[in-house]
Amino acid sequence: VLSIPPVRALESTGDFSEWRIPFIVTKPVELSRLQVQLSESLKDLVAKVDVIDGKAVILVSGPTSSLGPAGIIGEVILSDPLLEIKTAARVSFLKRPVMRISPLIIRFTKSNPKDESYSANVLIQAIDKKVDNGQENVKNLIQTIECHADKHDLQVAKTRINDQLYRVKLTLSPSEGLDVDADDFAIEWKVVSLQGVLEVSGSGSVVN
Protein backbone atom coordinates (compact mmCIF):
# COMPACT_ATOMS: atom_id res chain seq x y z
CA VAL A 1 0.00 0.00 0.00
CA LEU A 2 1.16 3.50 -0.83
CA SER A 3 -1.14 6.45 -0.18
CA ILE A 4 -1.17 10.08 0.92
CA PRO A 5 -4.16 10.92 3.14
CA PRO A 6 -6.06 14.17 2.40
CA VAL A 7 -3.84 17.14 3.24
CA ARG A 8 -5.15 20.36 4.78
CA ALA A 9 -3.80 23.71 3.60
CA LEU A 10 -0.24 24.19 4.87
CA GLU A 11 0.89 27.57 6.19
CA SER A 12 4.38 29.04 6.03
CA THR A 13 6.46 29.21 9.22
CA GLY A 14 8.88 32.06 8.48
CA ASP A 15 11.16 33.33 5.71
CA PHE A 16 12.07 29.70 4.94
CA SER A 17 9.47 27.01 5.52
CA GLU A 18 9.38 23.24 5.90
CA TRP A 19 6.17 21.24 5.68
CA ARG A 20 5.65 17.60 6.65
CA ILE A 21 3.14 15.58 4.66
CA PRO A 22 2.57 12.12 6.23
CA PHE A 23 1.90 9.11 4.04
CA ILE A 24 1.13 5.40 4.43
CA VAL A 25 3.51 2.74 3.11
CA THR A 26 3.40 -1.04 3.64
CA LYS A 27 5.12 -4.08 2.11
CA PRO A 28 5.92 -4.89 -0.64
CA VAL A 29 6.58 -1.17 -1.19
CA GLU A 30 9.99 -0.24 0.18
CA LEU A 31 10.54 3.18 1.75
CA SER A 32 14.08 3.28 0.36
CA ARG A 33 12.80 3.03 -3.22
CA LEU A 34 10.29 5.87 -3.03
CA GLN A 35 10.69 8.95 -5.17
CA VAL A 36 8.84 12.23 -4.79
CA GLN A 37 8.04 14.80 -7.48
CA LEU A 38 6.32 18.19 -7.42
CA SER A 39 4.12 19.62 -10.15
CA GLU A 40 5.25 22.61 -12.21
CA SER A 41 3.41 25.10 -10.01
CA LEU A 42 5.62 24.03 -7.08
CA LYS A 43 8.90 24.31 -9.03
CA ASP A 44 10.48 26.69 -6.48
CA LEU A 45 10.06 24.15 -3.67
CA VAL A 46 12.03 20.95 -3.05
CA ALA A 47 10.81 17.67 -1.60
CA LYS A 48 12.25 14.44 -0.25
CA VAL A 49 11.12 11.34 1.61
CA ASP A 50 12.13 11.22 5.26
CA VAL A 51 11.33 9.53 8.56
CA ILE A 52 10.69 11.88 11.48
CA ASP A 53 9.72 10.65 14.95
CA GLY A 54 9.24 7.18 13.49
CA LYS A 55 6.73 8.36 10.87
CA ALA A 56 7.19 8.41 7.11
CA VAL A 57 6.75 11.90 5.71
CA ILE A 58 7.32 13.90 2.55
CA LEU A 59 9.40 16.88 3.60
CA VAL A 60 8.70 19.91 1.38
CA SER A 61 10.76 23.06 1.85
CA GLY A 62 11.49 26.39 0.23
CA PRO A 63 11.51 30.18 0.59
CA THR A 64 8.22 31.65 1.75
CA SER A 65 8.62 34.40 -0.86
CA SER A 66 8.00 31.80 -3.58
CA LEU A 67 4.41 31.36 -2.39
CA GLY A 68 3.26 34.79 -3.55
CA PRO A 69 0.52 36.75 -1.75
CA ALA A 70 -2.24 34.21 -2.47
CA GLY A 71 -0.20 31.03 -1.94
CA ILE A 72 0.22 28.24 -4.48
CA ILE A 73 -1.53 24.94 -5.20
CA GLY A 74 0.05 21.90 -6.75
CA GLU A 75 0.45 18.15 -6.73
CA VAL A 76 2.86 16.15 -4.60
CA ILE A 77 3.52 12.81 -6.32
CA LEU A 78 4.99 9.78 -4.56
CA SER A 79 6.02 6.67 -6.50
CA ASP A 80 7.77 3.32 -6.31
CA PRO A 81 9.40 2.96 -9.77
CA LEU A 82 10.14 -0.76 -9.33
CA LEU A 83 6.52 -1.73 -8.63
CA GLU A 84 5.18 1.08 -10.82
CA ILE A 85 2.93 2.28 -8.00
CA LYS A 86 2.07 5.94 -7.72
CA THR A 87 -0.03 8.14 -5.45
CA ALA A 88 -0.56 11.90 -5.37
CA ALA A 89 -2.18 14.63 -3.30
CA ARG A 90 -3.24 18.15 -4.23
CA VAL A 91 -1.85 20.55 -1.63
CA SER A 92 -2.29 24.28 -0.92
CA PHE A 93 0.75 26.11 0.45
CA LEU A 94 -0.24 29.42 2.03
CA LYS A 95 1.72 32.40 3.28
CA ARG A 96 0.91 32.80 6.96
CA PRO A 97 -0.19 36.37 7.68
CA VAL A 98 1.84 38.21 10.32
CA MET A 99 -1.11 40.42 11.25
CA ARG A 100 -4.87 40.49 10.97
CA ILE A 101 -7.04 43.58 10.34
CA SER A 102 -10.66 43.53 11.48
CA PRO A 103 -12.98 44.54 9.97
CA LEU A 104 -11.86 44.86 6.36
CA ILE A 105 -15.30 46.20 5.40
CA ILE A 106 -15.38 49.58 7.14
CA ARG A 107 -18.34 51.85 7.85
CA PHE A 108 -17.41 55.52 8.41
CA THR A 109 -19.73 57.69 10.53
CA LYS A 110 -19.82 61.18 12.01
CA SER A 111 -19.41 61.34 15.76
CA ASN A 112 -20.99 64.80 15.63
CA PRO A 113 -23.48 65.94 12.95
CA LYS A 114 -21.56 69.22 12.65
CA ASP A 115 -18.30 67.45 11.76
CA GLU A 116 -17.16 67.51 8.16
CA SER A 117 -15.07 64.37 8.52
CA TYR A 118 -16.05 60.75 9.12
CA SER A 119 -14.29 58.21 11.31
CA ALA A 120 -14.13 54.48 12.01
CA ASN A 121 -12.29 52.19 14.44
CA VAL A 122 -10.38 49.10 13.36
CA LEU A 123 -8.35 46.49 15.24
CA ILE A 124 -4.96 45.23 14.10
CA GLN A 125 -3.80 42.01 15.76
CA ALA A 126 -0.37 40.42 15.53
CA ILE A 127 -0.63 36.65 15.01
CA ASP A 128 2.51 35.96 17.04
CA LYS A 129 4.39 37.94 19.71
CA LYS A 130 7.78 36.89 18.40
CA VAL A 131 9.76 39.00 15.96
CA ASP A 132 12.69 38.01 13.74
CA ASN A 133 15.29 38.28 16.50
CA GLY A 134 13.23 36.04 18.80
CA GLN A 135 12.20 38.80 21.21
CA GLU A 136 8.74 38.78 22.75
CA ASN A 137 6.50 41.40 24.36
CA VAL A 138 7.69 44.12 22.01
CA LYS A 139 5.87 47.31 22.96
CA ASN A 140 6.32 49.02 19.59
CA LEU A 141 5.53 46.05 17.38
CA ILE A 142 3.65 48.07 14.75
CA GLN A 143 5.82 50.83 13.35
CA THR A 144 3.87 52.53 10.54
CA ILE A 145 0.36 52.29 9.15
CA GLU A 146 -0.70 53.62 5.76
CA CYS A 147 -4.34 53.55 4.71
CA HIS A 148 -5.87 54.91 1.51
CA ALA A 149 -9.46 55.31 0.30
CA ASP A 150 -9.46 55.24 -3.51
CA LYS A 151 -5.81 56.40 -3.35
CA HIS A 152 -6.66 59.30 -0.99
CA ASP A 153 -4.73 59.29 2.30
CA LEU A 154 -6.69 58.63 5.47
CA GLN A 155 -5.63 60.07 8.80
CA VAL A 156 -4.45 57.22 11.01
CA ALA A 157 -4.11 57.23 14.81
CA LYS A 158 -3.08 54.03 16.58
CA THR A 159 -3.48 53.08 20.25
CA ARG A 160 -1.67 50.10 21.74
CA ILE A 161 -4.02 47.87 23.75
CA ASN A 162 -1.46 45.15 24.53
CA ASP A 163 1.62 43.56 22.94
CA GLN A 164 -0.39 42.00 20.12
CA LEU A 165 -3.42 44.25 19.69
CA TYR A 166 -3.80 47.83 18.46
CA ARG A 167 -6.85 50.00 17.98
CA VAL A 168 -6.66 52.22 14.90
CA LYS A 169 -8.86 55.27 14.34
CA LEU A 170 -9.31 56.22 10.70
CA THR A 171 -10.48 59.70 9.77
CA LEU A 172 -11.89 60.35 6.32
CA SER A 173 -12.19 63.94 5.15
CA PRO A 174 -14.24 64.58 1.98
CA SER A 175 -11.88 65.67 -0.79
CA GLU A 176 -11.91 66.30 -4.48
CA GLY A 177 -12.06 63.03 -6.40
CA LEU A 178 -13.37 60.94 -3.50
CA ASP A 179 -17.09 60.25 -3.72
CA VAL A 180 -18.23 59.66 -0.13
CA ASP A 181 -21.78 59.12 -1.40
CA ALA A 182 -20.74 56.08 -3.41
CA ASP A 183 -22.04 52.69 -2.28
CA ASP A 184 -18.48 51.69 -1.42
CA PHE A 185 -14.88 52.55 -2.23
CA ALA A 186 -11.60 50.65 -2.12
CA ILE A 187 -9.50 50.69 1.05
CA GLU A 188 -5.81 49.81 0.76
CA TRP A 189 -3.66 49.00 3.79
CA LYS A 190 0.09 48.82 4.32
CA VAL A 191 1.19 47.98 7.85
CA VAL A 192 4.91 47.77 8.67
CA SER A 193 5.80 45.92 11.86
CA LEU A 194 8.85 44.25 13.42
CA GLN A 195 7.41 40.96 12.12
CA GLY A 196 7.09 42.00 8.50
CA VAL A 197 4.84 43.92 6.12
CA LEU A 198 1.13 43.36 5.61
CA GLU A 199 -0.51 44.70 2.45
CA VAL A 200 -4.21 43.98 2.12
CA SER A 201 -7.31 45.41 0.46
CA GLY A 202 -10.78 46.03 1.82
CA SER A 203 -13.68 48.36 1.22
CA GLY A 204 -15.38 51.29 2.93
CA SER A 205 -18.59 53.27 2.84
CA VAL A 206 -20.04 56.32 4.57
CA VAL A 207 -23.13 56.11 6.78
CA ASN A 208 -24.90 59.47 7.00
Buried (B, 14 or more C-beta within 10 A) or exposed (E): EBEBEEBEEBBBEEEEBEBBBEBEBEEEBEEEBBEBEBBEEBEEBEBEBEEEEEEBBBBBEBEBEBBEEEBBBBBBBBBBEEEEBEBBBEBBBBBBBBBBBEEBEBEBEBEEEEEEBBBBEBEBBBBEBBBEEEEEEBEEBBEEBEBBBBEBEBEBEBEEEEBBBBEBBBBBBEEEEBEBEEEEBEBBBEBBBBBBEBEBEBBBBBEE
